[in-house]
Amino acid sequence: MSFYNDDTAPDAGTLAGQVAMDFVMLGADMVNQSVVMNETYAGANINMLSYKKAFKLPQADNDGYWVDRNVWSKKAHAWIATAAWCFLASFMVIVNRHIYGYMWRWFFWIHSICGTLVFVLNFGTSYWAWYSFGYAFLFRYPHSYVAFILMWLLIFIVLHGIFTKQRQYTNKWGTKNLLVNRAWHRWSGYIFIHLGHWGIWTGGGPDQTLCTILWFYGLILLFEIWHQFDRRKEIPFRTPPTKISHHQFMEMVESGHQVAVIDDLVVDMEKYLFYHPGGAFVLTQNVGRDISKYFHGAFSLENMGKNKVHNWYHSTQARRIVNDIAIGRYIKRAEVRLCSTAVDRNTN
């Protein structure tokens, strides 16, 4: 666009023509730039398709917005899924299986929070991918089939986990059904974790695949090796400094304390009612009793009928928990009775 001073200013007609010509030239420049941008982003679209056939990106707009957004969405989608199925899931497995004896007080909250986050992240990233790449993408590749199935099945496993925990705390008798529900929840969780990893391998890049192999399976393998050695050794019961006589123990029971005896230890079962894998009922039924025979697997509280519950020999993890909830050493001395003995003496 041209500029003039007061001495050389043209008339109105000449000025209008000059302005119109300047706008025509500006429009031509914009068209040329748009063609170059279209060619550039179309090339980027082709490169993305050749790099990963799992995503069929839409045609680029003039400003290339869809291409840039889809490239960013794909990377974010892959890494969020990896965080859910690799990092959070591995933490859940390790706390549940390998270090439960150390983390039992926080196990429920860790399991609940991590499980909820896995569900939310998986549901959110699945919907995000379908919104970004179009719903026609849904049933085009195996990756999308797995993601769709996992998204809805995770709803049921979350609800089943809530149901199982509620039964664990309120169930009366029928321990066999409770243990079956717990086993179903555990093994279905393992299956879903492996399906989630398969989805990462089919839909993510080499970085995410390497991360799942090294972090999840490598870390789980190391903890499992340690766990197999740890479970074969017997952790000795510690001896608390407090001594509790039989009379004091019965006074605690009568005052409402939920205590029992294991070997020579008085344990406060109230601390563990909410967390006991076999349910709270089997503990409350044995308040004030010596439960050593149950703990060491010699007897079972429920042992009749079709739903027979087998004796349970408690693990090293359980012995660590006993050490945590032991409040004193049980002292029960034999009663001493004083009696007088008359001795007849023969004076002959």
For each residue, the residues with C-beta under 8 A, 3 or more apart:
1: 19 22
2: 18 22
3:
4: 8 9 10
5: 8 9
6: 9
7:
8: 4 5
9: 4 5 6 15
10: 4 14 15 18
11: 14 15
12: 15 16
13: 16 17
14: 10 11 17 18
15: 9 10 11 12 18 19
16: 12 13 19 20
17: 13 14 20 21
18: 2 10 14 15 21 22
19: 1 15 16 22 23
20: 16 17 23 24
21: 17 18 24 25
22: 1 2 18 19 25 26
23: 19 20 26 27
24: 20 21 27 28
25: 21 22 28 29
26: 22 23 29 30
27: 23 24 30 31
28: 24 25 31 32
29: 25 26 32 33
30: 26 27 33 34
31: 27 28 34 35
32: 28 29 35 36
33: 29 30 36 37
34: 30 31 37 38 62
35: 31 32 38 39
36: 32 33 39 40
37: 33 34 40 41 62 63 64
38: 34 35 41 42 60 62
39: 35 36 42 43
40: 36 37 43 44 64
41: 37 38 44 45 60 64 67
42: 38 39 45 46 59 60
43: 39 40 46 47
44: 40 41 47 48 60 64 67 71
45: 41 42 48 49 57 59 60 67
46: 42 43 49 50
47: 43 44 50 51
48: 44 45 51 52 55 57 67 70 71
49: 45 46 52 53 55 56 57
50: 46 47 53
51: 47 48
52: 48 49 55 74 205
53: 49 50 56
54: 141 143 202 203
55: 48 49 52 70 74 133 137
56: 49 53 133 137 140
57: 45 48 49 66 67 70 133
58: 66 70 133 134
59: 42 45 66
60: 38 41 42 44 45 64 65 66 67
61: 64 65 66
62: 34 37 38
63: 37
64: 37 40 41 44 60 61 67 68
65: 60 61 68 69
66: 57 58 59 60 61 69 70
67: 41 44 45 48 57 60 64 70 71
68: 64 65 71 72
69: 65 66 72 73 132
70: 48 55 57 58 66 67 73 74 132 133
71: 44 48 67 68 74 75
72: 68 69 75 76
73: 69 70 76 77 128 129 132 133
74: 52 55 70 71 77 78
75: 71 72 78 79 205
76: 72 73 79 80
77: 73 74 80 81 125 128 129 132 203
78: 74 75 81 82 200 203 204 205 208
79: 75 76 82 83 208
80: 76 77 83 84 121 124 125
81: 77 78 84 85 121 122 125 196 199 200 203 204 208
82: 78 79 85 86 87 200 204 208 211 212
83: 79 80 86 87 88 121
84: 80 81 87 88 89 117 118 121 122 125 196
85: 81 82 88 89 118 122 193 196 197 199 200 212 216
86: 82 83 89 90 197 200 211 212 215 216
87: 82 83 84 90 91 215
88: 83 84 85 91 92 114 117 118 121
89: 84 85 86 92 93 114 118 193 196 216
90: 86 87 93 94 215 216 219 220
91: 87 88 94 95 110 114
92: 88 89 95 96 110 111 114 115 118 189
93: 89 90 96 97 98 190 193 220
94: 90 91 97 98 99 219 220 223
95: 91 92 98 99 100 103 107 110 111
96: 92 93 100 107 111 186
97: 93 94 100 223 224 227
98: 93 94 95 223 224 226 227
99: 94 95 102 103 223
100: 95 96 97 103 104 107 317
101: 104 315 316 317 318 319 320 321
102: 99 320
103: 95 99 100 106 107 110
104: 100 101 107 272 275 317 321 324
105: 275
106: 103 109 110
107: 95 96 100 103 104 110 111 275
108: 111 112 165 274 275
109: 106 112 113
110: 91 92 95 103 106 107 113 114
111: 92 95 96 107 108 114 115
112: 108 109 115 116 161
113: 109 110 116 117
114: 88 89 91 92 110 111 117 118
115: 92 111 112 118 119 158 161
116: 112 113 119 120 158
117: 84 88 113 114 120 121
118: 84 85 88 89 92 114 115 121 122 154 196
119: 115 116 122 123 154 155 158
120: 116 117 123 124
121: 80 81 83 84 88 117 118 124 125
122: 81 84 85 118 119 125 126 147 150 151 154 196
123: 119 120 126 127 151 154
124: 80 120 121 127 128
125: 77 80 81 84 121 122 128 129
126: 122 123 129 130 147 148 150 151
127: 123 124 130 131 151
128: 73 77 124 125 131 132
129: 73 77 125 126 132 133 137 144 147
130: 126 127 133 134 135 137 138
131: 127 128
132: 69 70 73 77 128 129
133: 55 56 57 58 70 73 129 130 137
134: 58 130 137
135: 130 138
136: 140
137: 55 56 129 130 133 134 140 141 144
138: 130 135 144 148
139: 144 145 148
140: 56 136 137 144
141: 54 137 144 145 202 203
142: 145 146 202
143: 54 146 147 199 202 203
144: 129 137 138 139 140 141 147 148 203
145: 139 141 142 148 149
146: 142 143 149 150 195 198 199 202
147: 122 126 129 143 144 150 151 199 203
148: 126 138 139 144 145 151 152
149: 145 146 152 153 195
150: 122 126 146 147 153 154 192 195 196 199
151: 122 123 126 127 147 148 154 155
152: 148 149 155 156
153: 149 150 156 157 192
154: 118 119 122 123 150 151 157 158 192
155: 119 151 152 158 159
156: 152 153 159 160
157: 153 154 160 161 185 188 189 192
158: 115 116 119 154 155 161 162
159: 155 156 162 163
160: 156 157 163 164 181 184 185 188
161: 112 115 157 158 164 165 185
162: 158 159 165 166
163: 159 160 166 167 181
164: 160 161 167 168 178 181 182 185
165: 108 161 162 168 169
166: 162 163 169 170
167: 163 164 170 171 177 178 181 279
168: 164 165 171 178 182 276 277 279 280
169: 165 166 273 274 279 280
170: 166 167 280
171: 167 168 174 175 177 178 279 280 281
172: 281
173: 281 302
174: 171 177 178 302 307
175: 171 178 179 278 279 281 282 301 302 309
176: 179 180 302 307 308 309
177: 167 171 174 180 181 307
178: 164 167 168 171 174 175 181 182 278 279
179: 175 176 182 183 278 309
180: 176 177 183 184
181: 160 163 164 167 177 178 184 185
182: 164 168 178 179 185 186 277
183: 179 180 186 187
184: 160 180 181 187 188
185: 157 160 161 164 181 182 188 189
186: 96 182 183 189 190
187: 183 184 190 191
188: 157 160 184 185 191 192
189: 92 157 185 186 192 193
190: 93 186 187 193 194
191: 187 188 194 195
192: 150 153 154 157 188 189 195 196
193: 85 89 93 189 190 196 197
194: 190 191 197 198
195: 146 149 150 191 192 198 199
196: 81 84 85 89 118 122 150 192 193 199 200
197: 85 86 193 194 200 201 212 216
198: 146 194 195 201 202
199: 81 85 143 146 147 150 195 196 202 203
200: 78 81 82 85 86 196 197 203 204 208 209 212
201: 197 198 204 209 212
202: 54 141 142 143 146 198 199
203: 54 77 78 81 141 143 144 147 199 200
204: 78 81 82 200 201 207 208 209
205: 52 75 78 208 209
206: 209 210
207: 204 210 211
208: 78 79 81 82 200 204 205 211 212
209: 200 201 204 205 206 212 213
210: 206 207 213 214
211: 82 86 207 208 214 215
212: 82 85 86 197 200 201 208 209 215 216 217
213: 209 210 216 217 218
214: 210 211 217 218
215: 86 87 90 211 212 218 219
216: 85 86 89 90 197 212 213 219 220
217: 212 213 214 220 221
218: 213 214 215 221 222
219: 90 94 215 216 222 223
220: 90 93 94 216 217 223 224
221: 217 218 224 225
222: 218 219 225 226
223: 94 97 98 99 219 220 226 227
224: 97 98 220 221 227 228
225: 221 222 228 229
226: 98 222 223 229 230
227: 97 98 223 224 230 231
228: 224 225 231 232
229: 225 226 232 233
230: 226 227 233 316
231: 227 228 315 316 317
232: 228 229
233: 229 230 316
234: 316 319
235: 316 319 320 323
236:
237: 262 263 265 319 322 323 326
238: 323 326
239: 329
240: 265 326 327 328 329
241:
242: 327 328 329
243: 328 329 331
244: 248 249 252 266 327 328 329 330 331
245: 248 249 331 332 333
246: 249 250 330 331 332 333
247: 250 251
248: 244 245 251 252
249: 244 245 246 252 253 259 261 266 288 330
250: 246 247 253 254 288
251: 247 248 254 255
252: 244 248 249 255 257 259
253: 249 250 257 259 287 288
254: 250 251
255: 251 252
256:
257: 252 253 268 270
258: 268 269 270 273 283 284 287
259: 249 252 253 266 267 268 269 287 288 327
260: 266 267 269 283 286 287 288 289 290 291
261: 249 264 265 266 267 289 290 291 292 330
262: 237 265 267 290 291 292 295 322 326
263: 237 292
264: 261 329 330
265: 237 240 261 262 322 326 328 329 330
266: 244 249 259 260 261 326 327 328 329 330
267: 259 260 261 262 322 325 326 327
268: 257 258 259 271 272 325 326 327
269: 258 259 260 272 273 283 284 286 287 325
270: 257 258 273
271: 268 324 325
272: 104 268 269 275 276 283 321 325
273: 169 258 269 270 276 280 283 284
274: 108 169 280
275: 104 105 107 108 272
276: 168 272 273 279 280 282 283
277: 168 182
278: 175 178 179 282 312
279: 167 168 169 171 175 178 276 282 283
280: 168 169 170 171 273 274 276 283 284
281: 171 172 173 175 284 285
282: 175 276 278 279 285 286 294 301 302
283: 258 260 269 272 273 276 279 280 286 287
284: 258 269 273 280 281 287
285: 281 282 301
286: 260 269 282 283 289 291 294 301
287: 253 258 259 260 269 283 284
288: 249 250 253 259 260
289: 260 261 286
290: 260 261 262 293
291: 260 261 262 286 294 295
292: 261 262 263 295 296
293: 290 296 298 299
294: 282 286 291 297 298 299 300 301 312
295: 262 291 292 314 318 322
296: 292 293 313 314
297: 294 311 312 313 314
298: 293 294 311
299: 293 294 303 311
300: 294 303 309 310 311 312
301: 175 282 285 286 294 309
302: 173 174 175 176 282 307 308 309
303: 299 300 308 309
304: 308
305: 308
306:
307: 174 176 177 302
308: 176 302 303 304 305
309: 175 176 179 300 301 302 303 312
310: 300
311: 297 298 299 300
312: 278 294 297 300 309
313: 296 297
314: 295 296 297 318 319
315: 101 231 318 319
316: 101 230 231 233 234 235 319 320
317: 100 101 104 231 320 321
318: 101 295 314 315 321 322
319: 101 234 235 237 314 315 316 322 323
320: 101 102 235 316 317 323 324
321: 101 104 272 317 318 324 325
322: 237 262 265 267 295 318 319 325 326
323: 235 237 238 319 320 326
324: 104 271 320 321
325: 267 268 269 271 272 321 322
326: 237 238 240 262 265 266 267 268 322 323
327: 240 242 244 259 266 267 268
328: 240 242 243 244 265 266
329: 239 240 242 243 244 264 265 266
330: 244 246 249 261 264 265 266
331: 243 244 245 246
332: 245 246
333: 245 246 336
334:
335:
336: 333
337:
338:
339:
340:
341:
342:
343:
344:
345:
346:
347:
348:
